[in-house]
Amino acid sequence: MTPRALQLPALLPFLYAVALGCQAVRHEGQDWPPPRPAAEATPGSNAPVAPPPETRLEQGTGARSPAGVGEAVVSGVGPALKGRLSDAEKQSVLEKSLISLLRVILSSEEKLQLSAGPEASTTARGALTTKLAELQFKVIESDARLGFSPSEEDQDRYRLRNDCNLVFLVEGGAKQADKFGEFFSFESQLKGKVLNLTAHQVIAEKTFLKRGKRATDERQAAESAQEAAAADLVAYLSDEVARKWEVTSLVKVDLEVSGLGQFAQADDLRVGLQRRPGVFYVSLESWDRGSERAKYEVLCRFDVERFIGAYVDELRLGNVVVKSVKRKGEEIRARKGLLDLR
């Protein structure tokens, strides 16, 4: 065998290694090349187009959170706002405060801004009516409208004309936020307020901004957003009425009583009145031994004012006679510290 023939077997392993190194590397389990995502389908193709990812809106705020690269997206698909009180707790408060006996009216102005033009909606009104009925409010059906920021004179006229004490005001609606392919997305902004018409007090007020679920039907997407905002608005307003009703319904009353021959008797009347439902405090302003008369200042709910004379009679303190019960000036303004019960 010649020397050249002997060299060929030694070169075979080297040539085999060079040939393997020239091949393209292929990863097991991976297609080559990888498929294009559906969102990159070519124009005119029948490939489905998925809606863009959404992030959620913070409860009770209008803050937007980022949704990756590009414009931020607000979504109200998350859980509805939770009230501070359960429905059972709200009912208990309403029964004790007698608020369930008051006449309540809803005044709403809702619009859906659709491509064909604005259309009226009753989504928030319906949700609020249902919840108030469940809580045993006495809701009066009426189409009477009241502006969202009425003056005290407007409140008085509205109260006398409609024979009501409380009014729930709703204003706002839904408009298109964006559209991706055939998918509509709507955003709803609803303002809600509760007014005590007799005491001219704002019991609760807040604005909610929520986005609903995407839908290929424009109206369905708009109603979804309206329902999301309405759910939060209903939970908040019903919660705040139960929590703040008494401190937003206070009036001062001057009470004059005769037949009190002793100071101790006059003070007993003060203590007895202060224990009655709806009475916050009673101050003994003066007592005259000669005329046996005492004057008091009473801080009570406006709906309890007419019962002050009956409360005195119930105490049965000798020959006590109520001489006068008069509201002292204008309705008292509840201080911010009293309203902020958080």
The 8 nearest C-alpha neighbors of each residue, nearest first, counted from 0:
[[1, 4, 2, 5, 3, 6, 7, 8],
 [0, 2, 4, 3, 5, 6, 7, 8],
 [1, 3, 5, 4, 0, 6, 7, 8],
 [4, 2, 6, 5, 1, 7, 0, 8],
 [5, 3, 1, 6, 2, 7, 0, 8],
 [4, 6, 2, 3, 7, 8, 1, 0],
 [7, 5, 3, 9, 4, 8, 10, 2],
 [6, 8, 10, 9, 4, 5, 11, 3],
 [9, 7, 11, 10, 6, 5, 4, 12],
 [8, 10, 7, 6, 11, 12, 5, 13],
 [9, 11, 7, 13, 8, 12, 14, 6],
 [10, 12, 14, 8, 13, 9, 15, 7],
 [13, 11, 15, 14, 10, 16, 9, 8],
 [12, 14, 16, 10, 11, 15, 17, 9],
 [13, 15, 17, 11, 16, 12, 18, 10],
 [16, 14, 12, 18, 17, 13, 11, 19],
 [17, 15, 19, 13, 18, 14, 12, 20],
 [18, 16, 14, 20, 15, 19, 13, 21],
 [17, 19, 15, 21, 16, 20, 14, 22],
 [20, 18, 16, 21, 17, 22, 15, 14],
 [19, 21, 17, 18, 22, 16, 23, 15],
 [20, 22, 18, 19, 17, 23, 16, 24],
 [21, 23, 20, 19, 24, 18, 25, 17],
 [24, 22, 25, 21, 20, 19, 26, 18],
 [23, 25, 22, 26, 20, 21, 27, 19],
 [26, 24, 23, 27, 31, 29, 22, 28],
 [27, 25, 29, 28, 24, 30, 31, 23],
 [26, 28, 29, 25, 30, 24, 31, 32],
 [27, 29, 26, 30, 25, 31, 33, 32],
 [30, 28, 27, 26, 31, 33, 25, 32],
 [31, 29, 33, 32, 28, 34, 26, 27],
 [32, 30, 33, 29, 25, 34, 26, 28],
 [31, 33, 30, 34, 29, 35, 25, 26],
 [34, 32, 30, 31, 35, 29, 36, 28],
 [35, 33, 36, 32, 30, 31, 37, 39],
 [36, 34, 39, 37, 33, 40, 38, 32],
 [35, 37, 38, 39, 34, 40, 33, 48],
 [38, 36, 39, 40, 48, 47, 35, 46],
 [37, 39, 36, 48, 40, 49, 47, 35],
 [40, 38, 37, 36, 41, 35, 48, 42],
 [41, 39, 37, 38, 46, 42, 44, 36],
 [40, 42, 44, 39, 43, 46, 45, 38],
 [43, 41, 44, 40, 45, 39, 46, 38],
 [42, 44, 41, 45, 40, 46, 47, 39],
 [43, 45, 46, 42, 41, 40, 47, 48],
 [46, 44, 47, 43, 40, 42, 41, 48],
 [45, 47, 44, 40, 48, 37, 41, 38],
 [48, 46, 45, 49, 37, 38, 40, 44],
 [49, 47, 38, 37, 46, 50, 180, 40],
 [48, 50, 47, 51, 38, 37, 180, 179],
 [51, 49, 179, 52, 48, 182, 180, 213],
 [52, 50, 53, 49, 179, 66, 38, 48],
 [53, 51, 50, 66, 54, 72, 67, 49],
 [54, 52, 72, 66, 74, 51, 55, 73],
 [53, 55, 66, 74, 73, 72, 64, 56],
 [54, 56, 74, 73, 75, 57, 77, 53],
 [57, 55, 74, 73, 75, 63, 58, 62],
 [56, 58, 60, 59, 62, 55, 61, 63],
 [59, 57, 60, 56, 80, 79, 61, 231],
 [58, 60, 207, 57, 61, 208, 80, 231],
 [61, 59, 62, 57, 58, 207, 208, 56],
 [60, 62, 208, 63, 59, 56, 57, 207],
 [63, 61, 60, 57, 64, 56, 73, 208],
 [62, 64, 73, 56, 61, 71, 65, 72],
 [63, 65, 71, 54, 66, 62, 56, 72],
 [66, 64, 71, 67, 63, 72, 54, 70],
 [67, 65, 71, 54, 72, 53, 68, 64],
 [68, 66, 65, 69, 71, 70, 52, 53],
 [67, 69, 66, 70, 65, 71, 52, 72],
 [70, 68, 67, 71, 66, 65, 72, 51],
 [69, 71, 72, 68, 66, 65, 67, 64],
 [72, 70, 65, 66, 64, 63, 69, 73],
 [71, 73, 53, 66, 54, 70, 74, 63],
 [74, 72, 56, 55, 63, 210, 54, 71],
 [73, 75, 55, 210, 56, 76, 54, 53],
 [74, 76, 210, 209, 211, 77, 56, 55],
 [75, 77, 74, 211, 212, 78, 55, 210],
 [76, 78, 75, 55, 79, 74, 56, 58],
 [79, 77, 80, 76, 75, 81, 58, 227],
 [80, 78, 231, 81, 230, 77, 227, 58],
 [79, 81, 231, 58, 82, 78, 234, 59],
 [82, 80, 79, 83, 234, 231, 235, 78],
 [83, 81, 84, 234, 238, 235, 80, 85],
 [82, 84, 238, 81, 85, 235, 239, 234],
 [85, 83, 82, 88, 89, 238, 86, 87],
 [84, 86, 88, 87, 89, 82, 83, 238],
 [85, 87, 89, 88, 90, 84, 134, 133],
 [88, 86, 90, 85, 89, 91, 84, 134],
 [89, 87, 91, 85, 86, 90, 84, 92],
 [88, 90, 86, 92, 91, 87, 241, 93],
 [91, 89, 93, 87, 92, 88, 134, 94],
 [90, 92, 88, 94, 89, 93, 87, 95],
 [93, 91, 89, 95, 90, 94, 96, 241],
 [92, 94, 90, 96, 98, 91, 95, 99],
 [93, 95, 97, 91, 92, 96, 90, 99],
 [96, 94, 92, 93, 97, 91, 98, 276],
 [95, 97, 93, 98, 94, 92, 277, 245],
 [98, 96, 94, 99, 95, 100, 93, 101],
 [97, 99, 93, 100, 96, 101, 94, 136],
 [98, 100, 136, 97, 101, 93, 135, 137],
 [101, 99, 98, 97, 137, 102, 136, 94],
 [102, 100, 98, 99, 164, 103, 137, 163],
 [101, 103, 163, 137, 164, 138, 139, 165],
 [102, 104, 138, 165, 166, 139, 163, 137],
 [105, 103, 166, 139, 138, 167, 165, 106],
 [106, 104, 167, 166, 168, 107, 103, 124],
 [105, 107, 168, 144, 167, 145, 169, 104],
 [108, 106, 169, 168, 170, 109, 124, 105],
 [107, 109, 170, 169, 171, 110, 106, 119],
 [110, 108, 172, 120, 171, 170, 119, 107],
 [109, 111, 172, 119, 118, 120, 117, 112],
 [112, 110, 173, 118, 117, 172, 113, 174],
 [111, 113, 117, 174, 173, 116, 110, 118],
 [114, 112, 116, 115, 117, 111, 174, 118],
 [113, 115, 116, 112, 117, 217, 175, 174],
 [116, 114, 113, 117, 112, 118, 217, 111],
 [115, 117, 113, 114, 112, 118, 111, 110],
 [118, 116, 112, 111, 113, 110, 119, 115],
 [119, 117, 111, 110, 116, 120, 112, 113],
 [120, 118, 110, 109, 111, 117, 121, 108],
 [119, 121, 109, 110, 122, 111, 118, 108],
 [122, 120, 124, 123, 125, 109, 119, 107],
 [121, 123, 125, 124, 120, 126, 226, 225],
 [124, 122, 229, 126, 125, 121, 127, 226],
 [125, 123, 121, 127, 122, 126, 128, 107],
 [124, 126, 128, 122, 123, 127, 121, 129],
 [125, 127, 123, 129, 124, 128, 122, 130],
 [126, 128, 124, 130, 129, 125, 233, 123],
 [129, 127, 125, 131, 126, 130, 124, 132],
 [130, 128, 132, 126, 127, 131, 125, 133],
 [129, 131, 133, 127, 132, 128, 126, 134],
 [132, 130, 134, 136, 128, 133, 129, 127],
 [133, 131, 135, 129, 134, 130, 136, 128],
 [132, 134, 130, 131, 135, 129, 136, 86],
 [133, 135, 131, 132, 90, 136, 130, 86],
 [136, 134, 132, 133, 99, 131, 137, 90],
 [137, 135, 99, 131, 132, 134, 138, 103],
 [136, 138, 102, 103, 99, 101, 135, 139],
 [139, 137, 103, 136, 104, 102, 140, 132],
 [140, 138, 104, 103, 141, 137, 102, 105],
 [141, 139, 138, 104, 142, 105, 103, 143],
 [140, 142, 143, 139, 104, 105, 106, 161],
 [141, 143, 144, 140, 106, 105, 107, 104],
 [142, 144, 141, 145, 106, 161, 157, 104],
 [145, 143, 106, 142, 146, 107, 105, 141],
 [144, 146, 106, 147, 143, 149, 157, 168],
 [147, 145, 149, 148, 144, 168, 106, 153],
 [146, 148, 149, 168, 145, 170, 192, 169],
 [149, 147, 146, 150, 145, 192, 168, 153],
 [150, 148, 146, 153, 147, 154, 151, 145],
 [149, 151, 153, 152, 154, 148, 155, 199],
 [150, 152, 154, 153, 155, 199, 149, 196],
 [151, 153, 155, 150, 154, 156, 149, 157],
 [154, 152, 150, 156, 151, 155, 149, 157],
 [153, 155, 151, 157, 152, 156, 196, 158],
 [156, 154, 158, 152, 157, 153, 159, 151],
 [155, 157, 153, 159, 158, 154, 160, 152],
 [156, 158, 154, 160, 155, 159, 161, 153],
 [159, 157, 155, 163, 162, 161, 156, 160],
 [160, 158, 162, 156, 161, 157, 155, 163],
 [159, 161, 157, 158, 162, 156, 163, 155],
 [160, 162, 158, 159, 163, 157, 143, 141],
 [163, 161, 159, 158, 160, 164, 102, 157],
 [162, 164, 102, 158, 161, 103, 165, 104],
 [165, 163, 196, 102, 101, 197, 195, 103],
 [166, 164, 103, 195, 194, 196, 163, 104],
 [165, 167, 104, 194, 105, 103, 193, 168],
 [168, 166, 193, 105, 192, 106, 104, 194],
 [167, 169, 106, 192, 191, 107, 105, 193],
 [170, 168, 107, 191, 190, 108, 106, 192],
 [169, 171, 108, 190, 189, 109, 107, 191],
 [172, 170, 189, 109, 188, 190, 110, 108],
 [171, 173, 110, 109, 187, 111, 188, 189],
 [172, 174, 187, 111, 186, 221, 225, 112],
 [175, 173, 112, 185, 186, 111, 176, 187],
 [176, 174, 185, 177, 184, 186, 173, 112],
 [175, 177, 185, 184, 186, 174, 178, 183],
 [178, 176, 184, 175, 183, 179, 185, 182],
 [177, 179, 183, 182, 184, 180, 181, 176],
 [180, 178, 182, 50, 181, 177, 183, 51],
 [179, 181, 182, 178, 48, 50, 183, 49],
 [180, 182, 215, 179, 183, 178, 214, 216],
 [181, 183, 215, 179, 214, 180, 178, 213],
 [184, 182, 178, 214, 213, 215, 217, 220],
 [183, 185, 213, 177, 176, 220, 178, 175],
 [186, 184, 175, 176, 221, 174, 224, 220],
 [185, 187, 210, 173, 224, 174, 176, 209],
 [188, 186, 173, 224, 225, 172, 209, 208],
 [187, 189, 208, 207, 171, 172, 173, 209],
 [190, 188, 171, 207, 206, 170, 172, 187],
 [191, 189, 206, 170, 169, 205, 171, 207],
 [190, 192, 169, 205, 204, 168, 206, 189],
 [191, 193, 204, 168, 203, 167, 194, 169],
 [194, 192, 167, 203, 202, 166, 201, 168],
 [195, 193, 201, 166, 196, 165, 202, 200],
 [194, 196, 165, 200, 199, 197, 198, 164],
 [197, 195, 199, 164, 154, 194, 198, 165],
 [196, 198, 199, 195, 164, 155, 301, 158],
 [197, 199, 200, 196, 195, 248, 330, 249],
 [200, 198, 196, 195, 197, 151, 194, 201],
 [199, 201, 195, 198, 247, 194, 202, 196],
 [202, 200, 194, 203, 193, 195, 199, 204],
 [201, 203, 193, 194, 200, 247, 240, 243],
 [204, 202, 193, 192, 201, 239, 236, 205],
 [203, 205, 192, 191, 193, 202, 201, 206],
 [204, 206, 191, 190, 192, 207, 203, 232],
 [207, 205, 190, 189, 191, 208, 188, 204],
 [208, 206, 189, 188, 59, 228, 190, 209],
 [207, 209, 188, 61, 187, 228, 60, 189],
 [210, 208, 75, 228, 187, 186, 227, 224],
 [211, 209, 186, 75, 74, 224, 185, 73],
 [224, 210, 212, 223, 75, 76, 185, 227],
 [213, 211, 223, 76, 220, 214, 184, 224],
 [214, 212, 184, 183, 220, 182, 211, 215],
 [213, 215, 220, 182, 216, 183, 212, 219],
 [214, 216, 182, 181, 183, 217, 213, 220],
 [217, 215, 219, 214, 218, 220, 183, 182],
 [218, 216, 220, 219, 183, 221, 215, 214],
 [219, 217, 221, 220, 216, 222, 113, 111],
 [218, 220, 222, 216, 221, 217, 223, 214],
 [219, 221, 223, 214, 217, 218, 222, 213],
 [222, 220, 218, 185, 224, 223, 219, 173],
 [223, 221, 225, 219, 224, 220, 226, 218],
 [224, 222, 211, 220, 226, 221, 225, 212],
 [211, 223, 225, 210, 227, 187, 221, 222],
 [226, 224, 222, 228, 187, 223, 227, 229],
 [225, 227, 229, 223, 224, 228, 222, 230],
 [228, 226, 224, 230, 225, 229, 211, 209],
 [227, 229, 209, 225, 231, 230, 226, 207],
 [230, 228, 123, 232, 226, 231, 227, 225],
 [231, 229, 233, 227, 228, 232, 226, 234],
 [232, 230, 80, 234, 228, 229, 233, 79],
 [231, 233, 229, 235, 230, 234, 236, 228],
 [234, 232, 230, 236, 235, 127, 231, 229],
 [235, 233, 231, 232, 82, 237, 236, 238],
 [234, 236, 238, 232, 233, 237, 82, 239],
 [235, 237, 239, 238, 233, 234, 232, 240],
 [238, 236, 240, 239, 234, 235, 233, 241],
 [239, 237, 235, 236, 241, 240, 82, 234],
 [238, 240, 242, 236, 241, 237, 243, 203],
 [241, 239, 244, 237, 243, 242, 238, 236],
 [240, 242, 239, 238, 89, 244, 243, 92],
 [243, 241, 239, 240, 244, 238, 340, 92],
 [244, 242, 240, 246, 245, 239, 241, 247],
 [243, 245, 240, 247, 246, 241, 242, 248],
 [246, 244, 248, 247, 243, 300, 249, 96],
 [245, 247, 248, 243, 244, 249, 333, 337],
 [246, 248, 245, 244, 200, 333, 249, 202],
 [249, 247, 300, 245, 246, 198, 301, 244],
 [248, 250, 300, 299, 301, 247, 331, 246],
 [251, 249, 330, 331, 299, 301, 298, 300],
 [250, 252, 298, 327, 297, 326, 331, 299],
 [251, 253, 326, 297, 327, 325, 296, 254],
 [254, 252, 296, 325, 324, 295, 327, 326],
 [253, 255, 324, 295, 294, 323, 296, 252],
 [256, 254, 294, 323, 322, 293, 321, 295],
 [255, 257, 321, 322, 293, 292, 320, 294],
 [258, 256, 292, 320, 259, 291, 319, 293],
 [257, 259, 319, 318, 291, 260, 320, 292],
 [258, 260, 291, 257, 261, 265, 292, 264],
 [261, 259, 291, 258, 288, 262, 264, 292],
 [262, 260, 264, 263, 259, 265, 288, 291],
 [261, 263, 265, 264, 266, 260, 286, 259],
 [264, 262, 266, 261, 265, 267, 268, 259],
 [263, 265, 267, 261, 262, 266, 259, 268],
 [266, 264, 262, 268, 263, 267, 259, 261],
 [265, 267, 269, 263, 268, 264, 262, 270],
 [268, 266, 264, 270, 269, 265, 271, 263],
 [267, 269, 271, 265, 266, 270, 272, 264],
 [270, 268, 266, 272, 267, 271, 281, 273],
 [269, 271, 267, 273, 268, 272, 266, 274],
 [272, 270, 268, 274, 273, 269, 267, 314],
 [273, 271, 269, 274, 275, 270, 268, 310],
 [272, 274, 270, 280, 271, 275, 281, 278],
 [275, 273, 272, 271, 270, 276, 278, 279],
 [274, 276, 272, 273, 278, 277, 271, 310],
 [277, 275, 278, 274, 96, 303, 273, 95],
 [276, 278, 300, 299, 303, 279, 275, 96],
 [279, 277, 299, 276, 273, 275, 280, 298],
 [280, 278, 299, 298, 277, 273, 281, 297],
 [279, 281, 273, 298, 278, 297, 282, 299],
 [282, 280, 297, 273, 296, 269, 298, 283],
 [281, 283, 296, 295, 284, 297, 280, 269],
 [284, 282, 295, 285, 294, 269, 281, 296],
 [283, 285, 295, 294, 282, 296, 286, 293],
 [286, 284, 294, 293, 283, 287, 295, 292],
 [285, 287, 293, 292, 294, 288, 262, 291],
 [288, 286, 292, 291, 289, 290, 293, 285],
 [289, 287, 291, 290, 260, 286, 261, 292],
 [288, 290, 291, 287, 292, 260, 286, 259],
 [289, 291, 292, 288, 287, 257, 258, 260],
 [292, 290, 259, 288, 260, 258, 287, 289],
 [293, 291, 257, 290, 287, 256, 286, 259],
 [294, 292, 286, 256, 285, 255, 287, 257],
 [293, 295, 255, 285, 284, 254, 283, 256],
 [296, 294, 283, 254, 284, 282, 253, 297],
 [295, 297, 253, 282, 252, 281, 254, 284],
 [296, 298, 281, 252, 251, 280, 299, 295],
 [299, 297, 251, 280, 279, 250, 278, 252],
 [300, 298, 278, 249, 279, 250, 277, 297],
 [301, 299, 249, 248, 303, 302, 277, 250],
 [300, 302, 304, 303, 250, 249, 248, 299],
 [301, 303, 300, 304, 305, 248, 277, 306],
 [304, 302, 300, 306, 301, 305, 277, 299],
 [303, 305, 301, 306, 302, 307, 299, 300],
 [304, 306, 303, 307, 302, 308, 301, 309],
 [305, 307, 309, 303, 304, 308, 310, 302],
 [306, 308, 310, 309, 304, 305, 311, 303],
 [309, 307, 311, 310, 306, 321, 312, 305],
 [308, 310, 312, 306, 311, 307, 313, 305],
 [309, 311, 307, 313, 308, 312, 306, 272],
 [310, 312, 308, 309, 314, 313, 307, 272],
 [313, 311, 309, 314, 310, 315, 308, 319],
 [312, 314, 310, 315, 311, 309, 316, 308],
 [313, 315, 312, 311, 316, 310, 271, 268],
 [316, 314, 313, 312, 317, 311, 319, 318],
 [315, 317, 314, 319, 318, 264, 268, 312],
 [318, 316, 319, 315, 258, 259, 314, 264],
 [319, 317, 258, 320, 316, 259, 315, 257],
 [318, 320, 258, 317, 257, 316, 259, 256],
 [319, 321, 257, 256, 322, 258, 318, 312],
 [322, 320, 256, 323, 255, 308, 257, 319],
 [323, 321, 256, 255, 320, 257, 324, 254],
 [324, 322, 255, 254, 321, 325, 256, 253],
 [323, 325, 254, 253, 252, 255, 326, 322],
 [326, 324, 253, 252, 327, 323, 254, 251],
 [325, 327, 252, 251, 253, 328, 324, 250],
 [326, 328, 252, 251, 253, 325, 329, 330],
 [329, 327, 326, 330, 251, 331, 252, 325],
 [328, 330, 331, 327, 326, 250, 251, 332],
 [331, 329, 250, 198, 332, 328, 251, 249],
 [330, 332, 250, 249, 333, 329, 251, 198],
 [333, 331, 334, 330, 200, 249, 247, 198],
 [334, 332, 247, 246, 331, 337, 335, 338],
 [333, 335, 336, 337, 332, 338, 246, 339],
 [336, 334, 338, 337, 339, 333, 332, 340],
 [335, 337, 334, 339, 338, 340, 333, 341],
 [338, 336, 334, 335, 339, 333, 246, 340],
 [337, 339, 335, 336, 340, 334, 243, 246],
 [338, 340, 336, 337, 341, 335, 243, 334],
 [339, 341, 338, 337, 336, 243, 242, 335],
 [340, 339, 338, 83, 242, 337, 336, 239]]
